[in-house]
Amino acid sequence: MKKQTALIVGLAAGLVAAATGLLAALGYLPALAAELIAVVAFPAFVIFIALWWNAKPGEEDIPFIGY
């Protein structure tokens, strides 16, 4: 995975989490559904932003970050 790909996926997950919160606040989405989506999207946001942060520019792969 390239650095740019990790950033795009991370930002997309963050955008999904923020959009569901906004939709729930406006009444277009039930609060429970927004909470469930945020619970799934937030860890993806954190993981992919961390992968982006640790990746070096260039063609090499992201290093193994452990379990």
mmCIF file as Biopython writes it, N, C-alpha, C and O atoms, coordinates in Angstrom:
data_model
#
loop_
_atom_site.group_PDB
_atom_site.id
_atom_site.type_symbol
_atom_site.label_atom_id
_atom_site.label_alt_id
_atom_site.label_comp_id
_atom_site.label_asym_id
_atom_site.label_entity_id
_atom_site.label_seq_id
_atom_site.pdbx_PDB_ins_code
_atom_site.Cartn_x
_atom_site.Cartn_y
_atom_site.Cartn_z
_atom_site.occupancy
_atom_site.B_iso_or_equiv
_atom_site.auth_seq_id
_atom_site.auth_asym_id
_atom_site.pdbx_PDB_model_num
ATOM 1   N N  . MET A ? 1  ? 0.852   -1.172 0.000  1.0 0.0 1  A 1 
ATOM 2   C CA . MET A ? 1  ? 0.000   0.000  0.000  1.0 0.0 1  A 1 
ATOM 3   C C  . MET A ? 1  ? 0.895   1.232  0.000  1.0 0.0 1  A 1 
ATOM 4   O O  . MET A ? 1  ? 1.851   1.319  0.771  1.0 0.0 1  A 1 
ATOM 5   N N  . LYS A ? 2  ? 0.588   2.143  -0.839 1.0 0.0 2  A 1 
ATOM 6   C CA . LYS A ? 2  ? 1.361   3.365  -0.936 1.0 0.0 2  A 1 
ATOM 7   C C  . LYS A ? 2  ? 0.870   4.391  0.083  1.0 0.0 2  A 1 
ATOM 8   O O  . LYS A ? 2  ? -0.234  4.277  0.616  1.0 0.0 2  A 1 
ATOM 9   N N  . LYS A ? 3  ? 1.700   5.382  0.340  1.0 0.0 3  A 1 
ATOM 10  C CA . LYS A ? 3  ? 1.386   6.416  1.324  1.0 0.0 3  A 1 
ATOM 11  C C  . LYS A ? 3  ? 0.117   7.164  0.938  1.0 0.0 3  A 1 
ATOM 12  O O  . LYS A ? 3  ? -0.722  7.435  1.798  1.0 0.0 3  A 1 
ATOM 13  N N  . GLN A ? 4  ? -0.037  7.496  -0.321 1.0 0.0 4  A 1 
ATOM 14  C CA . GLN A ? 4  ? -1.214  8.235  -0.775 1.0 0.0 4  A 1 
ATOM 15  C C  . GLN A ? 4  ? -2.492  7.405  -0.618 1.0 0.0 4  A 1 
ATOM 16  O O  . GLN A ? 4  ? -3.539  7.950  -0.268 1.0 0.0 4  A 1 
ATOM 17  N N  . THR A ? 5  ? -2.420  6.105  -0.870 1.0 0.0 5  A 1 
ATOM 18  C CA . THR A ? 5  ? -3.578  5.228  -0.719 1.0 0.0 5  A 1 
ATOM 19  C C  . THR A ? 5  ? -4.022  5.168  0.734  1.0 0.0 5  A 1 
ATOM 20  O O  . THR A ? 5  ? -5.217  5.225  1.024  1.0 0.0 5  A 1 
ATOM 21  N N  . ALA A ? 6  ? -3.053  5.052  1.661  1.0 0.0 6  A 1 
ATOM 22  C CA . ALA A ? 6  ? -3.382  5.023  3.088  1.0 0.0 6  A 1 
ATOM 23  C C  . ALA A ? 6  ? -4.054  6.328  3.514  1.0 0.0 6  A 1 
ATOM 24  O O  . ALA A ? 6  ? -4.993  6.311  4.310  1.0 0.0 6  A 1 
ATOM 25  N N  . LEU A ? 7  ? -3.584  7.438  2.997  1.0 0.0 7  A 1 
ATOM 26  C CA . LEU A ? 7  ? -4.194  8.729  3.333  1.0 0.0 7  A 1 
ATOM 27  C C  . LEU A ? 7  ? -5.616  8.829  2.795  1.0 0.0 7  A 1 
ATOM 28  O O  . LEU A ? 7  ? -6.509  9.298  3.501  1.0 0.0 7  A 1 
ATOM 29  N N  . ILE A ? 8  ? -5.836  8.404  1.577  1.0 0.0 8  A 1 
ATOM 30  C CA . ILE A ? 8  ? -7.169  8.480  0.982  1.0 0.0 8  A 1 
ATOM 31  C C  . ILE A ? 8  ? -8.164  7.614  1.748  1.0 0.0 8  A 1 
ATOM 32  O O  . ILE A ? 8  ? -9.280  8.050  2.031  1.0 0.0 8  A 1 
ATOM 33  N N  . VAL A ? 9  ? -7.761  6.386  2.084  1.0 0.0 9  A 1 
ATOM 34  C CA . VAL A ? 9  ? -8.658  5.493  2.828  1.0 0.0 9  A 1 
ATOM 35  C C  . VAL A ? 9  ? -8.927  6.053  4.223  1.0 0.0 9  A 1 
ATOM 36  O O  . VAL A ? 9  ? -10.062 6.008  4.696  1.0 0.0 9  A 1 
ATOM 37  N N  . GLY A ? 10 ? -7.906  6.574  4.880  1.0 0.0 10 A 1 
ATOM 38  C CA . GLY A ? 10 ? -8.080  7.161  6.207  1.0 0.0 10 A 1 
ATOM 39  C C  . GLY A ? 10 ? -9.004  8.364  6.196  1.0 0.0 10 A 1 
ATOM 40  O O  . GLY A ? 10 ? -9.876  8.489  7.056  1.0 0.0 10 A 1 
ATOM 41  N N  . LEU A ? 11 ? -8.820  9.237  5.241  1.0 0.0 11 A 1 
ATOM 42  C CA . LEU A ? 11 ? -9.687  10.414 5.154  1.0 0.0 11 A 1 
ATOM 43  C C  . LEU A ? 11 ? -11.117 10.029 4.777  1.0 0.0 11 A 1 
ATOM 44  O O  . LEU A ? 11 ? -12.074 10.646 5.245  1.0 0.0 11 A 1 
ATOM 45  N N  . ALA A ? 12 ? -11.258 9.018  3.936  1.0 0.0 12 A 1 
ATOM 46  C CA . ALA A ? 12 ? -12.602 8.554  3.581  1.0 0.0 12 A 1 
ATOM 47  C C  . ALA A ? 12 ? -13.320 7.994  4.803  1.0 0.0 12 A 1 
ATOM 48  O O  . ALA A ? 12 ? -14.505 8.258  5.003  1.0 0.0 12 A 1 
ATOM 49  N N  . ALA A ? 13 ? -12.610 7.224  5.617  1.0 0.0 13 A 1 
ATOM 50  C CA . ALA A ? 13 ? -13.220 6.681  6.836  1.0 0.0 13 A 1 
ATOM 51  C C  . ALA A ? 13 ? -13.595 7.802  7.799  1.0 0.0 13 A 1 
ATOM 52  O O  . ALA A ? 13 ? -14.658 7.753  8.417  1.0 0.0 13 A 1 
ATOM 53  N N  . GLY A ? 14 ? -12.746 8.800  7.932  1.0 0.0 14 A 1 
ATOM 54  C CA . GLY A ? 14 ? -13.058 9.948  8.781  1.0 0.0 14 A 1 
ATOM 55  C C  . GLY A ? 14 ? -14.239 10.735 8.256  1.0 0.0 14 A 1 
ATOM 56  O O  . GLY A ? 14 ? -15.067 11.207 9.035  1.0 0.0 14 A 1 
ATOM 57  N N  . LEU A ? 15 ? -14.325 10.881 6.956  1.0 0.0 15 A 1 
ATOM 58  C CA . LEU A ? 15 ? -15.446 11.590 6.351  1.0 0.0 15 A 1 
ATOM 59  C C  . LEU A ? 15 ? -16.751 10.838 6.559  1.0 0.0 15 A 1 
ATOM 60  O O  . LEU A ? 15 ? -17.787 11.452 6.816  1.0 0.0 15 A 1 
ATOM 61  N N  . VAL A ? 16 ? -16.709 9.518  6.451  1.0 0.0 16 A 1 
ATOM 62  C CA . VAL A ? 16 ? -17.908 8.701  6.683  1.0 0.0 16 A 1 
ATOM 63  C C  . VAL A ? 16 ? -18.385 8.871  8.128  1.0 0.0 16 A 1 
ATOM 64  O O  . VAL A ? 16 ? -19.578 9.048  8.374  1.0 0.0 16 A 1 
ATOM 65  N N  . ALA A ? 17 ? -17.449 8.817  9.082  1.0 0.0 17 A 1 
ATOM 66  C CA . ALA A ? 17 ? -17.813 8.972  10.489 1.0 0.0 17 A 1 
ATOM 67  C C  . ALA A ? 17 ? -18.402 10.354 10.756 1.0 0.0 17 A 1 
ATOM 68  O O  . ALA A ? 17 ? -19.395 10.478 11.474 1.0 0.0 17 A 1 
ATOM 69  N N  . ALA A ? 18 ? -17.800 11.384 10.187 1.0 0.0 18 A 1 
ATOM 70  C CA . ALA A ? 18 ? -18.310 12.739 10.390 1.0 0.0 18 A 1 
ATOM 71  C C  . ALA A ? 18 ? -19.667 12.936 9.710  1.0 0.0 18 A 1 
ATOM 72  O O  . ALA A ? 18 ? -20.553 13.587 10.263 1.0 0.0 18 A 1 
ATOM 73  N N  . ALA A ? 19 ? -19.824 12.379 8.525  1.0 0.0 19 A 1 
ATOM 74  C CA . ALA A ? 19 ? -21.093 12.534 7.801  1.0 0.0 19 A 1 
ATOM 75  C C  . ALA A ? 19 ? -22.235 11.833 8.523  1.0 0.0 19 A 1 
ATOM 76  O O  . ALA A ? 19 ? -23.351 12.352 8.557  1.0 0.0 19 A 1 
ATOM 77  N N  . THR A ? 20 ? -21.975 10.667 9.097  1.0 0.0 20 A 1 
ATOM 78  C CA . THR A ? 20 ? -23.047 9.984  9.821  1.0 0.0 20 A 1 
ATOM 79  C C  . THR A ? 20 ? -23.449 10.757 11.062 1.0 0.0 20 A 1 
ATOM 80  O O  . THR A ? 20 ? -24.627 10.786 11.420 1.0 0.0 20 A 1 
ATOM 81  N N  . GLY A ? 21 ? -22.491 11.380 11.718 1.0 0.0 21 A 1 
ATOM 82  C CA . GLY A ? 21 ? -22.825 12.222 12.865 1.0 0.0 21 A 1 
ATOM 83  C C  . GLY A ? 21 ? -23.672 13.409 12.463 1.0 0.0 21 A 1 
ATOM 84  O O  . GLY A ? 21 ? -24.623 13.761 13.161 1.0 0.0 21 A 1 
ATOM 85  N N  . LEU A ? 22 ? -23.341 14.026 11.351 1.0 0.0 22 A 1 
ATOM 86  C CA . LEU A ? 22 ? -24.122 15.158 10.849 1.0 0.0 22 A 1 
ATOM 87  C C  . LEU A ? 22 ? -25.517 14.720 10.432 1.0 0.0 22 A 1 
ATOM 88  O O  . LEU A ? 22 ? -26.501 15.391 10.744 1.0 0.0 22 A 1 
ATOM 89  N N  . LEU A ? 23 ? -25.606 13.602 9.732  1.0 0.0 23 A 1 
ATOM 90  C CA . LEU A ? 23 ? -26.918 13.102 9.306  1.0 0.0 23 A 1 
ATOM 91  C C  . LEU A ? 23 ? -27.791 12.735 10.503 1.0 0.0 23 A 1 
ATOM 92  O O  . LEU A ? 23 ? -29.004 12.947 10.476 1.0 0.0 23 A 1 
ATOM 93  N N  . ALA A ? 24 ? -27.182 12.187 11.551 1.0 0.0 24 A 1 
ATOM 94  C CA . ALA A ? 24 ? -27.946 11.859 12.758 1.0 0.0 24 A 1 
ATOM 95  C C  . ALA A ? 24 ? -28.410 13.138 13.461 1.0 0.0 24 A 1 
ATOM 96  O O  . ALA A ? 24 ? -29.530 13.203 13.969 1.0 0.0 24 A 1 
ATOM 97  N N  . ALA A ? 25 ? -27.555 14.138 13.486 1.0 0.0 25 A 1 
ATOM 98  C CA . ALA A ? 25 ? -27.924 15.401 14.134 1.0 0.0 25 A 1 
ATOM 99  C C  . ALA A ? 25 ? -29.054 16.108 13.382 1.0 0.0 25 A 1 
ATOM 100 O O  . ALA A ? 25 ? -29.879 16.787 13.993 1.0 0.0 25 A 1 
ATOM 101 N N  . LEU A ? 26 ? -29.088 15.950 12.078 1.0 0.0 26 A 1 
ATOM 102 C CA . LEU A ? 26 ? -30.140 16.578 11.272 1.0 0.0 26 A 1 
ATOM 103 C C  . LEU A ? 26 ? -31.417 15.740 11.223 1.0 0.0 26 A 1 
ATOM 104 O O  . LEU A ? 26 ? -32.439 16.204 10.718 1.0 0.0 26 A 1 
ATOM 105 N N  . GLY A ? 27 ? -31.369 14.520 11.739 1.0 0.0 27 A 1 
ATOM 106 C CA . GLY A ? 27 ? -32.546 13.679 11.792 1.0 0.0 27 A 1 
ATOM 107 C C  . GLY A ? 27 ? -32.760 12.783 10.585 1.0 0.0 27 A 1 
ATOM 108 O O  . GLY A ? 27 ? -33.815 12.161 10.455 1.0 0.0 27 A 1 
ATOM 109 N N  . TYR A ? 28 ? -31.776 12.710 9.702  1.0 0.0 28 A 1 
ATOM 110 C CA . TYR A ? 28 ? -31.912 11.866 8.513  1.0 0.0 28 A 1 
ATOM 111 C C  . TYR A ? 28 ? -31.501 10.423 8.763  1.0 0.0 28 A 1 
ATOM 112 O O  . TYR A ? 28 ? -31.801 9.545  7.953  1.0 0.0 28 A 1 
ATOM 113 N N  . LEU A ? 29 ? -30.822 10.169 9.868  1.0 0.0 29 A 1 
ATOM 114 C CA . LEU A ? 29 ? -30.313 8.843  10.176 1.0 0.0 29 A 1 
ATOM 115 C C  . LEU A ? 29 ? -30.565 8.568  11.658 1.0 0.0 29 A 1 
ATOM 116 O O  . LEU A ? 29 ? -30.288 9.426  12.496 1.0 0.0 29 A 1 
ATOM 117 N N  . PRO A ? 30 ? -31.077 7.401  11.990 1.0 0.0 30 A 1 
ATOM 118 C CA . PRO A ? 30 ? -31.279 7.091  13.410 1.0 0.0 30 A 1 
ATOM 119 C C  . PRO A ? 30 ? -29.952 7.130  14.173 1.0 0.0 30 A 1 
ATOM 120 O O  . PRO A ? 30 ? -28.903 6.781  13.633 1.0 0.0 30 A 1 
ATOM 121 N N  . ALA A ? 31 ? -30.015 7.552  15.417 1.0 0.0 31 A 1 
ATOM 122 C CA . ALA A ? 31 ? -28.802 7.702  16.215 1.0 0.0 31 A 1 
ATOM 123 C C  . ALA A ? 31 ? -28.066 6.373  16.374 1.0 0.0 31 A 1 
ATOM 124 O O  . ALA A ? 31 ? -26.836 6.341  16.337 1.0 0.0 31 A 1 
ATOM 125 N N  . LEU A ? 32 ? -28.789 5.300  16.545 1.0 0.0 32 A 1 
ATOM 126 C CA . LEU A ? 32 ? -28.154 3.993  16.703 1.0 0.0 32 A 1 
ATOM 127 C C  . LEU A ? 32 ? -27.367 3.604  15.451 1.0 0.0 32 A 1 
ATOM 128 O O  . LEU A ? 32 ? -26.260 3.077  15.555 1.0 0.0 32 A 1 
ATOM 129 N N  . ALA A ? 33 ? -27.920 3.855  14.293 1.0 0.0 33 A 1 
ATOM 130 C CA . ALA A ? 33 ? -27.221 3.544  13.045 1.0 0.0 33 A 1 
ATOM 131 C C  . ALA A ? 33 ? -25.959 4.393  12.907 1.0 0.0 33 A 1 
ATOM 132 O O  . ALA A ? 33 ? -24.920 3.894  12.477 1.0 0.0 33 A 1 
ATOM 133 N N  . ALA A ? 34 ? -26.045 5.659  13.266 1.0 0.0 34 A 1 
ATOM 134 C CA . ALA A ? 34 ? -24.876 6.536  13.198 1.0 0.0 34 A 1 
ATOM 135 C C  . ALA A ? 34 ? -23.790 6.083  14.161 1.0 0.0 34 A 1 
ATOM 136 O O  . ALA A ? 34 ? -22.604 6.130  13.836 1.0 0.0 34 A 1 
ATOM 137 N N  . GLU A ? 35 ? -24.195 5.647  15.342 1.0 0.0 35 A 1 
ATOM 138 C CA . GLU A ? 35 ? -23.215 5.165  16.313 1.0 0.0 35 A 1 
ATOM 139 C C  . GLU A ? 35 ? -22.529 3.902  15.819 1.0 0.0 35 A 1 
ATOM 140 O O  . GLU A ? 35 ? -21.316 3.759  15.970 1.0 0.0 35 A 1 
ATOM 141 N N  . LEU A ? 36 ? -23.282 2.994  15.235 1.0 0.0 36 A 1 
ATOM 142 C CA . LEU A ? 36 ? -22.687 1.755  14.724 1.0 0.0 36 A 1 
ATOM 143 C C  . LEU A ? 36 ? -21.709 2.025  13.583 1.0 0.0 36 A 1 
ATOM 144 O O  . LEU A ? 36 ? -20.644 1.412  13.512 1.0 0.0 36 A 1 
ATOM 145 N N  . ILE A ? 37 ? -22.070 2.927  12.709 1.0 0.0 37 A 1 
ATOM 146 C CA . ILE A ? 37 ? -21.177 3.276  11.595 1.0 0.0 37 A 1 
ATOM 147 C C  . ILE A ? 37 ? -19.920 3.953  12.121 1.0 0.0 37 A 1 
ATOM 148 O O  . ILE A ? 37 ? -18.821 3.681  11.636 1.0 0.0 37 A 1 
ATOM 149 N N  . ALA A ? 38 ? -20.070 4.828  13.104 1.0 0.0 38 A 1 
ATOM 150 C CA . ALA A ? 38 ? -18.908 5.506  13.670 1.0 0.0 38 A 1 
ATOM 151 C C  . ALA A ? 38 ? -17.983 4.524  14.388 1.0 0.0 38 A 1 
ATOM 152 O O  . ALA A ? 38 ? -16.762 4.670  14.337 1.0 0.0 38 A 1 
ATOM 153 N N  . VAL A ? 39 ? -18.558 3.530  15.053 1.0 0.0 39 A 1 
ATOM 154 C CA . VAL A ? 39 ? -17.743 2.520  15.745 1.0 0.0 39 A 1 
ATOM 155 C C  . VAL A ? 39 ? -16.907 1.730  14.747 1.0 0.0 39 A 1 
ATOM 156 O O  . VAL A ? 39 ? -15.793 1.321  15.073 1.0 0.0 39 A 1 
ATOM 157 N N  . VAL A ? 40 ? -17.408 1.511  13.562 1.0 0.0 40 A 1 
ATOM 158 C CA . VAL A ? 40 ? -16.664 0.782  12.536 1.0 0.0 40 A 1 
ATOM 159 C C  . VAL A ? 40 ? -15.683 1.706  11.805 1.0 0.0 40 A 1 
ATOM 160 O O  . VAL A ? 40 ? -14.561 1.294  11.509 1.0 0.0 40 A 1 
ATOM 161 N N  . ALA A ? 41 ? -16.084 2.935  11.513 1.0 0.0 41 A 1 
ATOM 162 C CA . ALA A ? 41 ? -15.263 3.832  10.706 1.0 0.0 41 A 1 
ATOM 163 C C  . ALA A ? 41 ? -14.103 4.447  11.484 1.0 0.0 41 A 1 
ATOM 164 O O  . ALA A ? 41 ? -13.036 4.674  10.913 1.0 0.0 41 A 1 
ATOM 165 N N  . PHE A ? 42 ? -14.287 4.719  12.772 1.0 0.0 42 A 1 
ATOM 166 C CA . PHE A ? 42 ? -13.233 5.400  13.520 1.0 0.0 42 A 1 
ATOM 167 C C  . PHE A ? 42 ? -11.952 4.581  13.640 1.0 0.0 42 A 1 
ATOM 168 O O  . PHE A ? 42 ? -10.872 5.130  13.425 1.0 0.0 42 A 1 
ATOM 169 N N  . PRO A ? 43 ? -12.024 3.282  13.977 1.0 0.0 43 A 1 
ATOM 170 C CA . PRO A ? 43 ? -10.763 2.521  14.013 1.0 0.0 43 A 1 
ATOM 171 C C  . PRO A ? 43 ? -10.065 2.465  12.652 1.0 0.0 43 A 1 
ATOM 172 O O  . PRO A ? 43 ? -8.837  2.516  12.579 1.0 0.0 43 A 1 
ATOM 173 N N  . ALA A ? 44 ? -10.841 2.361  11.586 1.0 0.0 44 A 1 
ATOM 174 C CA . ALA A ? 44 ? -10.234 2.378  10.253 1.0 0.0 44 A 1 
ATOM 175 C C  . ALA A ? 44 ? -9.530  3.710  10.008 1.0 0.0 44 A 1 
ATOM 176 O O  . ALA A ? 44 ? -8.445  3.744  9.428  1.0 0.0 44 A 1 
ATOM 177 N N  . PHE A ? 45 ? -10.142 4.799  10.448 1.0 0.0 45 A 1 
ATOM 178 C CA . PHE A ? 45 ? -9.529  6.121  10.321 1.0 0.0 45 A 1 
ATOM 179 C C  . PHE A ? 45 ? -8.193  6.171  11.061 1.0 0.0 45 A 1 
ATOM 180 O O  . PHE A ? 45 ? -7.190  6.621  10.506 1.0 0.0 45 A 1 
ATOM 181 N N  . VAL A ? 46 ? -8.178  5.717  12.290 1.0 0.0 46 A 1 
ATOM 182 C CA . VAL A ? 46 ? -6.963  5.770  13.104 1.0 0.0 46 A 1 
ATOM 183 C C  . VAL A ? 46 ? -5.866  4.884  12.509 1.0 0.0 46 A 1 
ATOM 184 O O  . VAL A ? 46 ? -4.711  5.303  12.427 1.0 0.0 46 A 1 
ATOM 185 N N  . ILE A ? 47 ? -6.217  3.670  12.094 1.0 0.0 47 A 1 
ATOM 186 C CA . ILE A ? 47 ? -5.218  2.743  11.554 1.0 0.0 47 A 1 
ATOM 187 C C  . ILE A ? 47 ? -4.618  3.271  10.261 1.0 0.0 47 A 1 
ATOM 188 O O  . ILE A ? 47 ? -3.399  3.242  10.092 1.0 0.0 47 A 1 
ATOM 189 N N  . PHE A ? 48 ? -5.445  3.749  9.352  1.0 0.0 48 A 1 
ATOM 190 C CA . PHE A ? 48 ? -4.916  4.193  8.063  1.0 0.0 48 A 1 
ATOM 191 C C  . PHE A ? 48 ? -4.170  5.520  8.166  1.0 0.0 48 A 1 
ATOM 192 O O  . PHE A ? 48 ? -3.228  5.750  7.408  1.0 0.0 48 A 1 
ATOM 193 N N  . ILE A ? 49 ? -4.563  6.390  9.078  1.0 0.0 49 A 1 
ATOM 194 C CA . ILE A ? 49 ? -3.792  7.622  9.283  1.0 0.0 49 A 1 
ATOM 195 C C  . ILE A ? 49 ? -2.443  7.275  9.910  1.0 0.0 49 A 1 
ATOM 196 O O  . ILE A ? 49 ? -1.435  7.895  9.571  1.0 0.0 49 A 1 
ATOM 197 N N  . ALA A ? 50 ? -2.403  6.294  10.821 1.0 0.0 50 A 1 
ATOM 198 C CA . ALA A ? 50 ? -1.122  5.853  11.396 1.0 0.0 50 A 1 
ATOM 199 C C  . ALA A ? 50 ? -0.237  5.225  10.326 1.0 0.0 50 A 1 
ATOM 200 O O  . ALA A ? 50 ? 0.970   5.464  10.303 1.0 0.0 50 A 1 
ATOM 201 N N  . LEU A ? 51 ? -0.824  4.427  9.444  1.0 0.0 51 A 1 
ATOM 202 C CA . LEU A ? 51 ? -0.044  3.849  8.343  1.0 0.0 51 A 1 
ATOM 203 C C  . LEU A ? 51 ? 0.498   4.944  7.432  1.0 0.0 51 A 1 
ATOM 204 O O  . LEU A ? 51 ? 1.644   4.871  6.987  1.0 0.0 51 A 1 
ATOM 205 N N  . TRP A ? 52 ? -0.307  5.945  7.155  1.0 0.0 52 A 1 
ATOM 206 C CA . TRP A ? 52 ? 0.147   7.066  6.323  1.0 0.0 52 A 1 
ATOM 207 C C  . TRP A ? 52 ? 1.286   7.805  7.012  1.0 0.0 52 A 1 
ATOM 208 O O  . TRP A ? 52 ? 2.267   8.180  6.370  1.0 0.0 52 A 1 
ATOM 209 N N  . TRP A ? 53 ? 1.156   8.013  8.313  1.0 0.0 53 A 1 
ATOM 210 C CA . TRP A ? 53 ? 2.165   8.749  9.073  1.0 0.0 53 A 1 
ATOM 211 C C  . TRP A ? 53 ? 3.507   8.008  9.050  1.0 0.0 53 A 1 
ATOM 212 O O  . TRP A ? 53 ? 4.560   8.639  8.957  1.0 0.0 53 A 1 
ATOM 213 N N  . ASN A ? 54 ? 3.473   6.665  9.136  1.0 0.0 54 A 1 
ATOM 214 C CA . ASN A ? 54 ? 4.698   5.876  9.201  1.0 0.0 54 A 1 
ATOM 215 C C  . ASN A ? 54 ? 5.295   5.553  7.840  1.0 0.0 54 A 1 
ATOM 216 O O  . ASN A ? 54 ? 6.449   5.131  7.768  1.0 0.0 54 A 1 
ATOM 217 N N  . ALA A ? 55 ? 4.556   5.735  6.780  1.0 0.0 55 A 1 
ATOM 218 C CA . ALA A ? 55 ? 5.052   5.388  5.446  1.0 0.0 55 A 1 
ATOM 219 C C  . ALA A ? 55 ? 6.068   6.416  4.972  1.0 0.0 55 A 1 
ATOM 220 O O  . ALA A ? 55 ? 5.949   7.611  5.242  1.0 0.0 55 A 1 
ATOM 221 N N  . LYS A ? 56 ? 7.047   5.927  4.274  1.0 0.0 56 A 1 
ATOM 222 C CA . LYS A ? 56 ? 8.047   6.800  3.683  1.0 0.0 56 A 1 
ATOM 223 C C  . LYS A ? 56 ? 7.642   7.093  2.236  1.0 0.0 56 A 1 
ATOM 224 O O  . LYS A ? 56 ? 7.019   6.250  1.592  1.0 0.0 56 A 1 
ATOM 225 N N  . PRO A ? 57 ? 7.979   8.251  1.727  1.0 0.0 57 A 1 
ATOM 226 C CA . PRO A ? 57 ? 7.628   8.533  0.328  1.0 0.0 57 A 1 
ATOM 227 C C  . PRO A ? 57 ? 8.422   7.627  -0.621 1.0 0.0 57 A 1 
ATOM 228 O O  . PRO A ? 57 ? 9.569   7.277  -0.345 1.0 0.0 57 A 1 
ATOM 229 N N  . GLY A ? 58 ? 7.809   7.263  -1.713 1.0 0.0 58 A 1 
ATOM 230 C CA . GLY A ? 58 ? 8.476   6.417  -2.698 1.0 0.0 58 A 1 
ATOM 231 C C  . GLY A ? 58 ? 7.670   5.176  -2.996 1.0 0.0 58 A 1 
ATOM 232 O O  . GLY A ? 58 ? 6.489   5.090  -2.658 1.0 0.0 58 A 1 
ATOM 233 N N  . GLU A ? 59 ? 8.302   4.230  -3.622 1.0 0.0 59 A 1 
ATOM 234 C CA . GLU A ? 59 ? 7.635   3.026  -4.079 1.0 0.0 59 A 1 
ATOM 235 C C  . GLU A ? 59 ? 7.664   1.888  -3.069 1.0 0.0 59 A 1 
ATOM 236 O O  . GLU A ? 59 ? 6.923   0.918  -3.228 1.0 0.0 59 A 1 
ATOM 237 N N  . GLU A ? 60 ? 8.500   1.976  -2.032 1.0 0.0 60 A 1 
ATOM 238 C CA . GLU A ? 60 ? 8.588   0.863  -1.096 1.0 0.0 60 A 1 
ATOM 239 C C  . GLU A ? 60 ? 7.297   0.705  -0.291 1.0 0.0 60 A 1 
ATOM 240 O O  . GLU A ? 60 ? 6.494   1.632  -0.186 1.0 0.0 60 A 1 
ATOM 241 N N  . ASP A ? 61 ? 7.122   -0.471 0.262  1.0 0.0 61 A 1 
ATOM 242 C CA . ASP A ? 61 ? 5.912   -0.810 0.990  1.0 0.0 61 A 1 
ATOM 243 C C  . ASP A ? 61 ? 5.953   -0.228 2.396  1.0 0.0 61 A 1 
ATOM 244 O O  . ASP A ? 61 ? 7.022   0.124  2.894  1.0 0.0 61 A 1 
ATOM 245 N N  . ILE A ? 62 ? 4.792   -0.126 3.037  1.0 0.0 62 A 1 
ATOM 246 C CA . ILE A ? 62 ? 4.708   0.331  4.410  1.0 0.0 62 A 1 
ATOM 247 C C  . ILE A ? 62 ? 5.323   -0.740 5.304  1.0 0.0 62 A 1 
ATOM 248 O O  . ILE A ? 62 ? 5.023   -1.922 5.134  1.0 0.0 62 A 1 
ATOM 249 N N  . PRO A ? 63 ? 6.175   -0.357 6.252  1.0 0.0 63 A 1 
ATOM 250 C CA . PRO A ? 63 ? 6.797   -1.366 7.102  1.0 0.0 63 A 1 
ATOM 251 C C  . PRO A ? 63 ? 5.780   -2.030 8.033  1.0 0.0 63 A 1 
ATOM 252 O O  . PRO A ? 63 ? 4.743   -1.451 8.359  1.0 0.0 63 A 1 
ATOM 253 N N  . PHE A ? 64 ? 6.100   -3.253 8.451  1.0 0.0 64 A 1 
ATOM 254 C CA . PHE A ? 64 ? 5.251   -3.994 9.378  1.0 0.0 64 A 1 
ATOM 255 C C  . PHE A ? 64 ? 5.209   -3.251 10.705 1.0 0.0 64 A 1 
ATOM 256 O O  . PHE A ? 64 ? 6.254   -2.885 11.242 1.0 0.0 64 A 1 
ATOM 257 N N  . ILE A ? 65 ? 3.986   -3.019 11.251 1.0 0.0 65 A 1 
ATOM 258 C CA . ILE A ? 65 ? 3.872   -2.261 12.494 1.0 0.0 65 A 1 
ATOM 259 C C  . ILE A ? 65 ? 3.574   -3.151 13.697 1.0 0.0 65 A 1 
ATOM 260 O O  . ILE A ? 65 ? 3.432   -2.638 14.806 1.0 0.0 65 A 1 
ATOM 261 N N  . GLY A ? 66 ? 3.475   -4.449 13.517 1.0 0.0 66 A 1 
ATOM 262 C CA . GLY A ? 66 ? 3.293   -5.365 14.630 1.0 0.0 66 A 1 
ATOM 263 C C  . GLY A ? 66 ? 1.838   -5.588 14.986 1.0 0.0 66 A 1 
ATOM 264 O O  . GLY A ? 66 ? 0.935   -5.022 14.370 1.0 0.0 66 A 1 
ATOM 265 N N  . TYR A ? 67 ? 1.631   -6.408 15.974 1.0 0.0 67 A 1 
ATOM 266 C CA . TYR A ? 67 ? 0.278   -6.743 16.410 1.0 0.0 67 A 1 
ATOM 267 C C  . TYR A ? 67 ? -0.048  -6.022 17.679 1.0 0.0 67 A 1 
ATOM 268 O O  . TYR A ? 67 ? -1.148  -6.173 18.211 1.0 0.0 67 A 1 
#
